[in-house]
Every structure is written in C-alpha cells, then in structure tokens.
Amino acid sequence: MDNLFGERLRSLRMEKDMSQEELGETFGVGKVTISGYERGTRTPTFDMLMGFAEFFHVSTDYLLGRTDNRAPVKSLEAMIASSKALNEVLAKMDPSEQDKFLEFAMWTLQTKAQNRP
C-alpha cells in the first residue's frame, strides 16, 4: 500500500458518489489534481488535507493511514467526555448498583447486536 492516502481519498469520494471533477470543484481544484492525489503523484497541502478530513468526517490520521479509525478528533473528544461522565455516575453508586448497571448495559448491547439485520 504505497499510496494509502490516495486509496482512502478515492474510496471516500466514491462513498459519496462523487466524480473526481465534482470533488475538485468542491475544493477549488481541477480533476487532474484530485486524480494526482489518488494516484500518489501529487501531495495535498496541509489545508487541503484538513479540508478533506472535515468534508468526509474522518480524521487526518485516517486519511494518512496512521490509523484505521475513521473517527475525527471531535468524535474522540466527545467519547472521552462521555466516558468521564459515566465514570462520575458509577463512582456515586455502591458496588451492587454498579454491577446491576453494567449488567443492564451489557444486556442492551447484546440485544442491539441481535436485532441488527
């Protein structure tokens, strides 16, 4: 995978059912520029990279192949905040309440997984 950025950019573009020309128009560049990014013959500027990440709702690390996690940083920050809030709730419970809460959470996840098509 010599050009993971290009592969991911192409995949994300296709998921949005966009042509190279349409993506180029969105970012004020030509089809040839987008094609170059996807083929690995051109490298986007930092601002362009950030724009792609925001447009496709992925992290720059995902685009660059540093992670397989698509979640943008904002989503990760929200997950950390939720985790902290959950820890605060659990800290206020006695151990038997914590066990019941966790059993319910696990049951909810299993039920959700079983109901997926």
C-alpha positions as CSV (number, residue, x, y, z in Angstrom):
1,M,0.0,0.0,0.0
2,D,2.3,2.7,-1.3
3,N,-0.5,5.2,-1.6
4,L,-2.9,4.7,1.2
5,F,-3.9,8.3,1.2
6,G,-4.9,8.1,-2.4
7,E,-6.7,4.9,-1.9
8,R,-8.7,6.3,1.1
9,L,-9.5,9.5,-0.7
10,R,-10.8,7.6,-3.7
11,S,-12.8,5.3,-1.5
12,L,-14.4,8.2,0.5
13,R,-15.1,10.1,-2.8
14,M,-16.9,7.0,-4.2
15,E,-18.9,6.5,-1.0
16,K,-20.3,10.0,-1.6
17,D,-20.9,9.0,-5.2
18,M,-18.8,11.9,-6.5
19,S,-16.6,12.2,-9.5
20,Q,-13.1,13.5,-9.4
21,E,-14.4,16.6,-11.1
22,E,-17.1,17.2,-8.5
23,L,-14.7,16.7,-5.6
24,G,-12.3,19.1,-7.4
25,E,-15.0,21.7,-7.8
26,T,-15.9,21.4,-4.1
27,F,-12.2,22.2,-3.2
28,G,-11.5,24.7,-6.0
29,V,-9.0,22.4,-7.8
30,G,-9.2,20.5,-11.1
31,K,-9.9,16.9,-11.8
32,V,-6.3,16.4,-12.6
33,T,-5.3,17.5,-9.1
34,I,-7.7,15.0,-7.5
35,S,-6.5,12.3,-9.8
36,G,-2.9,13.1,-8.8
37,Y,-3.8,12.8,-5.1
38,E,-5.5,9.5,-5.8
39,R,-2.6,8.1,-7.9
40,G,0.0,9.3,-5.5
41,T,1.7,11.7,-7.9
42,R,0.6,14.8,-6.0
43,T,0.6,15.6,-2.3
44,P,-2.1,17.9,-0.9
45,T,-1.3,20.9,1.2
46,F,-2.0,20.8,4.9
47,D,-5.1,23.0,4.4
48,M,-6.3,20.7,1.7
49,L,-5.8,17.6,3.9
50,M,-7.7,19.3,6.7
51,G,-10.5,20.2,4.3
52,F,-10.8,16.6,3.1
53,A,-10.9,15.3,6.7
54,E,-13.7,17.8,7.5
55,F,-15.6,17.2,4.3
56,F,-15.6,13.4,4.7
57,H,-16.0,13.4,8.5
58,V,-12.8,11.4,9.1
59,S,-9.5,12.2,10.9
60,T,-6.4,13.3,9.1
61,D,-4.7,10.3,10.7
62,Y,-7.2,8.0,8.9
63,L,-6.5,9.8,5.6
64,L,-2.8,9.4,6.1
65,G,-3.0,5.8,7.0
66,R,-1.8,6.2,10.6
67,T,-5.0,4.6,11.9
68,D,-7.9,2.6,10.6
69,N,-10.3,4.5,13.0
70,R,-12.2,7.0,10.8
71,A,-13.5,9.0,13.8
72,P,-12.5,12.6,13.7
73,V,-10.9,14.1,16.8
74,K,-14.1,15.8,17.7
75,S,-15.8,12.5,18.0
76,L,-13.0,11.1,20.1
77,E,-13.2,14.1,22.4
78,A,-16.9,13.5,22.8
79,M,-16.3,9.9,23.6
80,I,-13.7,10.9,26.3
81,A,-16.2,13.4,27.8
82,S,-18.9,10.7,27.8
83,S,-16.6,8.2,29.4
84,K,-15.7,10.7,32.2
85,A,-19.4,11.4,32.8
86,L,-20.1,7.7,33.0
87,N,-17.2,7.2,35.5
88,E,-18.7,10.0,37.7
89,V,-22.1,8.3,37.7
90,L,-20.5,4.9,38.5
91,A,-18.4,6.5,41.3
92,K,-21.6,7.6,43.1
93,M,-23.1,4.1,43.1
94,D,-22.4,1.4,45.6
95,P,-20.8,-1.8,44.2
96,S,-24.1,-3.7,43.8
97,E,-25.6,-0.8,41.9
98,Q,-22.6,-0.7,39.7
99,D,-22.9,-4.4,38.9
100,K,-26.6,-4.0,38.0
101,F,-25.9,-1.0,35.9
102,L,-23.1,-2.9,34.0
103,E,-25.3,-6.0,33.5
104,F,-28.0,-3.8,32.1
105,A,-25.5,-2.1,29.7
106,M,-24.2,-5.4,28.5
107,W,-27.7,-6.7,28.0
108,T,-28.6,-3.6,26.0
109,L,-25.5,-4.1,23.7
110,Q,-26.3,-7.8,23.2
111,T,-29.9,-7.1,22.4
112,K,-28.9,-4.3,19.9
113,A,-26.4,-6.7,18.3
114,Q,-29.0,-9.5,17.9
115,N,-31.5,-7.1,16.3
116,R,-29.1,-5.9,13.6
117,P,-30.1,-7.0,10.0
